[in-house]
Amino acid sequence: MDKKVFQKQGVSGFYDNWLKTQTAQDRAIIAELQKIGQQARADVARMMTSEANG
């Protein structure tokens, strides 16, 4: 990993820099997995809210 990335962006810039190095196909897969994860978290939150409200 280029040290300049860490000097300019810190650790928070690592993911964006790493993502740029992935192929287009891999980025599409990563985006889909992120979308699935977000939907799963939303579903869990909805279920917890539903259970809390009775």
C-alpha positions as CSV (number, residue, x, y, z in Angstrom):
1,M,0.0,0.0,0.0
2,D,1.3,3.4,-0.9
3,K,2.3,5.3,2.2
4,K,1.2,8.5,0.6
5,V,-2.4,7.3,0.8
6,F,-2.2,6.9,4.5
7,Q,-0.5,10.3,5.0
8,K,-3.1,12.1,3.0
9,Q,-6.3,10.2,3.9
10,G,-5.4,8.1,7.0
11,V,-6.9,4.7,7.4
12,S,-10.3,5.9,6.2
13,G,-8.9,6.2,2.7
14,F,-7.8,2.6,2.6
15,Y,-11.1,1.1,1.5
16,D,-11.6,3.6,-1.4
17,N,-8.1,3.1,-2.6
18,W,-8.4,-0.7,-2.3
19,L,-11.7,-0.7,-4.2
20,K,-10.1,1.2,-7.1
21,T,-7.6,-1.6,-7.5
22,Q,-10.3,-4.2,-8.0
23,T,-11.6,-5.3,-11.4
24,A,-15.0,-4.0,-12.6
25,Q,-16.5,-7.5,-12.1
26,D,-15.2,-7.6,-8.5
27,R,-16.5,-4.1,-7.8
28,A,-19.9,-5.2,-9.0
29,I,-19.9,-8.2,-6.7
30,I,-18.8,-6.1,-3.8
31,A,-21.5,-3.5,-4.5
32,E,-24.1,-6.3,-4.6
33,L,-22.9,-7.7,-1.3
34,Q,-23.1,-4.3,0.3
35,K,-26.6,-3.9,-1.0
36,I,-27.6,-7.3,0.4
37,G,-26.0,-6.4,3.8
38,Q,-27.9,-3.1,4.0
39,Q,-31.2,-4.8,3.2
40,A,-30.5,-7.4,5.9
41,R,-29.8,-4.8,8.5
42,A,-32.9,-2.9,7.5
43,D,-34.9,-6.2,7.8
44,V,-33.5,-6.9,11.3
45,A,-34.3,-3.3,12.4
46,R,-37.8,-3.7,11.1
47,M,-38.3,-7.0,12.9
48,M,-36.9,-5.6,16.2
49,T,-39.2,-2.6,16.0
50,S,-42.1,-4.8,15.3
51,E,-41.3,-7.1,18.3
52,A,-40.8,-4.1,20.5
53,N,-44.2,-2.6,19.6
54,G,-45.9,-5.9,20.1
